Amino acid sequence: MWARCSYRVIAALLIASGVACDDGGVGAQHESRQTVAAAPPNVLFIAVDDLNDWVEPLHGHPDVRTPNIARLASKGITFTNAHASAPVCNSSRISLMTGLDPNTTGVFSNKHYPLREVLPEAETLTRYFMRNGYYVAGFGKIFHRDDNKTEPWDEYFWGAGRPKPASLPGHGVAALPEDIYRYFDWGPVDAPMEEWGEHKISTAAIDFLNRDHDAPFFAAVGFRLPHLPWYAPREFFELYAETDIDLPLAPAGDMEDVPADSRWLDDRSGRAHALIDESGRWHDAVVAYLASVSFVDSQIGRLLDALEASPYADDTIVVLWSDHGFHLGEKERWRKFTLWEPSTRVPLIWSAPGVTKPGTRSGRPVSLLDVYPTLIELARLPGKSGLDGISLVSLMKDPVSALSREAVTTTDESGLAQTVRSDRWRYIRNPDGGEELYDHESDPEEWSNLAELGEHRTIKNSLAKKLDR
């Protein structure tokens, strides 16, 4: 364990003084050897709420502008087939922060909350780094709701605040019933940048990076946008004003071969799609989401600028992730909660000095469960037993090497709705026994359910066994 002292100074002094050991006890008769270990790296841990694959490195939307996320990807590795362990905020974040699958924690929904009532003894990622000598600071949303304020931090900044339009509702779909989602609103807002929570969060984190630190640090920075409502500064809406924005593809009849449990896994999302489509506001909603993403990207850029200008640029691990994806009309759904690609797929981008190579990509299936063990290995900290994920360091070094498992996502309060994603296939099994099978090689949009075709029985049964375990 590293004590909280001037670790960089001590390491530099020891190296400069040539601290050595003798070989066999004969001192002067043998060449001295330096035995000082490198100082542990810092961690910049960036979380973005409800961010799907609409970022430049994942090519999820042709019109999106995220130059700063692209900049981070150019410096490290992008996992292009990364998935949440749950398509729900609370269960996904608890899973990532404890390194435990929802089937281990029993946390499948936002109702299983707060963290310490459900998992009183779990050692979260932040607690683990604190125990191993790191100074752990939090900015914004890392855990779900009040868990951000009740979990231990060496320092924490909530950064609340999102300016609202002059009148509500009216920007989004005014006719959308509150039982579907009362925050389903969007629109540009004219307000000073200092009033925005995202800007407050990045500013506080930048101030932290500008300080001198006497211990390795773990800085967790969590942005709430693009979580609804999609209010963003007007300049980011104007980014898309002159662009002929593409809408997500949602062909008529797509849902006809989908089992009942999948179709109504989140009934509100289906009703929301019909109302948004009928209102003629689908295009406006897509622009609002894109604007919110670009706004957050600008704040990530401020963070990266500050890190690059700091003394910590060459020894800080950066990881960017989202808790789950988000539908914007694909498969006639909005928001998350489903087991299809738009809901489970997430950005997962790493820059690890001395490990990742600039601009690399890996299409192997990985899970947010893998973040915890990967950070342990990258930080050269003692191993921790009982984690459900695996370290991705081997993939960082060889992006096409094989891993020992696929990515599994679990949802609904029973935990019986599950999907497994391999390099090529997605298999879904619902509580009523309904099945779906999609071939991403020929059907990346998941329009054709192949589960009932006998020719695919072998692959379907093989993937089903991954869930049985």
N, C-alpha and C positions, 0 to 999 in steps of 0.2 A: 504493500500500500504506500502511496506517495503522501508524505505529510504536506500540509499546506504551508510551504515555505517558498522562497524564491527559487523555484525549480530550474528555470532557465539559467539564472545566474550561477547557481551551485554547479549545474552540469558543465557550464562553460569554464568555470574556475578549475574544476577537477580535470577536465580535458587539457586545459592550458598548462596545468602544473605537472602533467604527465603521470598521474596516479597509475601505478602499475603493481603487478604482483611478481614475485620471483618464481622461477620454474624449478621446482625440486629443492628449494631452500638454499640455493647457492648464490643468490643475489647477483653480485657483480659479474659472475662468470656466465650469466645468461642474459640474452636480450630482453629488455623489459617489454611488457605487453599492456596496452591500455584495456581496462576492464569496465569502463564507465558505460552504462547503458544509455541509449539515446533518451532524451526527455520525452515523456508521453505526449501524444498529439492532442490538440484541442478538438472540439466537436462543435460545428454549427449545424443545427438540427432544424430544418425548415419544413413546417407543416402547412398545407393549404386545404381549406375545408371545401368539400364538394367539387373538387377539380377532376374532371374526366380527362380523356386523352386529347382534348382540344388545346394542345400546346405544340409549338413548332417541332420539337424533336420526335413527337409521336404521330404527327401528320393526321390528327383526328379531325381537323376542320381545315379546309384549304385557305381560308381567309384569316385565320387567327394570327395575331401579332404578339409574340412573346420573345423578343430578342434577348432578354436577360436569362430566361430559362434555357434558351438555346445556347447562350454563352456558357452557362454552367455545364451543359451537356458537352460542349466542345472541349472542355477541360478534363472530362472524366468519362464515365460509362453510363449509358442509358439502358435500363432493362425494359425492353419494348413489350414484354409479355408478363408484366407484373400485375398482381391481383390482390385485392383486399381479402382478408379472412372472413369478413362480414360486410354487407353493403349497407350498414347502419352505423351512424356516427359513434354511439356509445360502445357498442360491442367491438367495432373495429379498433377504436382507440385503446380500449382496455386490452384487447388482444395484442396489439403492437407494443404497448407500454409494459406489459407483463411477459411478453414472449410466449403466451399461452393461447392455444386455439380455442375458439368459442365452445367447442365440445369438451374442452378441459375445464374452462371457467364456468360454463353454464350460462354465460351472458350472451343472449342472442338478440336483444332488442334494447331500445332506449329506456324501457321500463325497469330493466335490471340495473338499478342505480340507487345510491352512489357506490363508488368503487369499494370503499372500506366496509360497507355493509355486506357486500357480496363476497369479497376476497380480502378479509382482514389481514392475512399474513403475506400476501403477495409482495415480492420485491420488484417494484417497478424499475424500469430502465434508469430513471433519474435517481432513484434511491441507490441503485447499484453503483452508479458513477460517484455519488456522494460517498458511499462506503469505501470506495477505492481512491479517495483523495482528491476528487475533482470538485471545483467550485461550480455549482449548478444554478444557473439563472434561467428564469422563464419569462417569456414575453408573449402575451396573447393566449390563444386557444391551443392547448396541447392535449389536455384531458377533456372530458365532457362536462360542461356546465360547472357546478361549484367544485368539482374535483380539482380544478385548476387552482383554487384558492385554499383548499384543505390539504392537498399533498405538500410535503416539505420541499422547500427551495432555500437556497442561500439568499436569493433575492428574487422577487417576482413583480411583474408589471402587467396589469390586466389590459389597459388601453382601450376602454370602452368608448363607443361613440361612432355613429354613422348618421350623418346629416340626412334629413328626410325632405321629400318634396313639400311644397307649400300646402298641398291638400292630398288627403288619402281617402279612399283609393282613387284611381283615375289614370295612373300611368300604365298599369298592367291590365289585367282583365277584371274590370269592375264587377262583372256579373259572376265571378267565380265564387261559389258558396264557401263560407268559412269552414265548413266541415271538411272541405278538400284540403285547404291549407291557407291559413289566414295571412301568411306573409307573402303570398304569390303576387308580388308587385314589383315594378321596376321603373327606371327612368333616370335621366341625367339630373344632377343637382348642382346648383351654383353655390358653392360654399368654400371658404378658405381651406387650403390643404391641411392646415393645422387642426381642423375640426374632425378629420377622418381618423377612425380607429386604426386603420391599416398604416397610415402615416405615423401616428403616435407610436405604434408598436415598432415599426422599423427605426424610428428616431431613437427610441429608448435602447434598442439593440445596438444601434450604431454608437451611441454614447458608451455602451458597455465595451464594444470592440476598441474604442479609442482609449480605454483605461489601461494602466499597467496592472498586470495580474501576477500574484505571487503563487499561483497554483495552476495546473492545467484546468481549462474551463470547458464546461458543457453548456452551450447557449441554445436553448430551445425557443424558436420563434414561430408562432402560429397565427396565420391570417384567417379571418372569418369569411371574407369573400373568396369565391363566388357563391357562398351560401345565400339563399334568398333572405330578404328582398334584394334585388339587383339594383341598388342605388350606387352610382359611381360619379366621379367628377365629369362634367360635360365634355372635357377634352378627350376622354376615352370613348365616348359615344361618337364623337366627331371623327375618330380614327376610321370608323367604318361607314361614314356617311356617304362617301363617294364610291363605295364598293357594292357590286351586285352580289349580295350575300347568298350563299348556298344554304338551303334548308336540309336538315337530315332526311335521309331516304326512309320512307314509310309507305311501301306499296300497299294498295288495297288487297285485302284477303290474307295479309301476312299472318294474322293471328288464328286462322282457321285450323291449322294443324298443331296448335298449342294446347296442351292439357288444361283442364279447368282450373286447377290450383295455380298454375303459372299465370294464366290469364287474369286471375283475380287476386294474385298474391298481394298487390296493393290496389284495391279497387278505386281508391281516390285518384290514382295516377291515370287510370283509364278514363275516368270521367273528366279529369282535367284536360286530357288531350282533345276530347270531343269539343269541349267548351272553348279552348284556345283556338282550335282549328276553325270552328264556326264563327268566332269573333273576328277573324282576320288578323289576329295579333301574333301569329306564330313567328313571322319574320322579326317583329319588334322584340319578342322574347329572346330570340337567338342573338340579336344585336346586343341586347342588354347583358346576356351572359358573356359574350365575347368582350364587351367593354369592361365588365367586372374582372375578367381574367387578365386583361391587359393592364388594368390598374394595379392589381396585385403584382404582376410581373415587374412593373415599374418600381415597386417597393422592394422586391427581391433584388433588382438592379442596384438600388441604393445600398443594400446590405453587402452585395458582392463588391461594390466599389470600396466600401469602408474596409472590408476584409483585405482586399488587395493592397490598400494603402497602409495597412497596419503591420506591426512587427510579426504578426501571427500568420501571414499569408502562406508561408511555406510549410507550416506544420499544423494545419487545421483541416480536419476531415469535414467535408460538406455533404450532407444528404438532404434531398428534397423529396417529399412524398405527399400524397393526399390520402384521406381516410377511406375514400371510395369514389366511384365514378358518378355519372349523372346522366339521365335520359333527358333529351330535349325533343321528344316526339318519336324517336326510334321505337319500333314495336308498339307504337301508340301509347307510349308511357312518358311520364315526366317525373323528375326527381330520381331517387335511388330505390333501394329495397328489393330489386329484382335480382335474378341470377343470370341475366344476359350480359354480354360483353360491355355495353355502355355503362352498366352499373358496377361491375366488378373490376374493370381494368383501371389502373391508376398510373400516374407518373411515378417513377422511382429512379432518381438520378444521383450518382455519387461522384465525388471528386476526393480521392484519397492520395495525398502526396507519397510518391515512392511505390504506389501499388497500381492505381488506375492509369491507363494510357489515354491521351487526349483523343476525344471523338470516337471512342469505341462503343459498340452496341452489342447486346446479347438478346436473342429471341427465346432463350430458354424460359420455361414457366417458373416464376418465383412468386413469393408471397410476402406481404408486409410482416408476417411472422419472422421473416429472416433478418429484419433490421436489427433486432436486439443482439443475436449471436454474431452478426457481422461487425457491429460496432465493438463488441468485446474483443474480437480478434484484431481488428484494425488498430485498436488502442493498446494492444499488447497487455491486456488485463487478465487476471486469473479466469479460467473457464468456469462456467456456471451450469450445473446439471439441471435437468428437468425442463429445459426449454423445448418448445415444439417446432421451432424453426431451425434452419441450418445456415451456417455462414456462407456468404456469397463471395468470399475472398478468392476462392479457386476460380470462379467465373470471371472475376475482375481481371485475373491474370490470364485466363484463357476463355474468352467469351463463348466459345462453341463447345466447350467440354460438357459432358453429360452430368446431370444431377440425378439424385436417387429418387426423386418424387415429383409429382405434379402439384399444381396449386389448387387448393380446395377452399370454397367459399360456402358459408352456412348462414341461413337466415330464418326468419319467423320465430315465434316465441317457443316453439317446440324443438327447434333445432333439426327438424326432419326435412326441411327444404335445403338441398345441397347441390352444389355443382363442382365438377372437377375439370380443370383446364390443362391440357397437355400442349405439346408443341403444335399439334395440328387440330385436335378435337376439343369440343366442349360437350360434356354429358351432364344432364340435369335430372335429378330425381326428386319428386314432390311427395308431400305427406300422403296423398291419396294413391301413390304408386305410379302416377303418370310420369312418363319419361320423355326427354328430348335429347337429340344428338345432332350436332352441327359440325360440318367439315370446314374448317377455316381456310383450307387450301383452295377450295372452290366456292365457298360461301361465307366470306368474312363478315357479312351483315347478319348472319344467322336467320335467314329467311326460310330455309327448307329443313324441316324436322325429319331426320332420317331414322328415328328410333324404331319405327315399325317395319323397316325394311330388313328382311332376313339376311341380306348380303352383308349387313353391318352388325350382325348379332355378336360376333366374336369381339370386335372392338368395344361394343357397348357393354358387354359383360365384363370385359377386362377393366374398363373404367369404373363400372359399378363397384367392383371389388375394392377400389381405392377408397370409396366411401364406407364400405363395410368395415374397414379397419379402424 
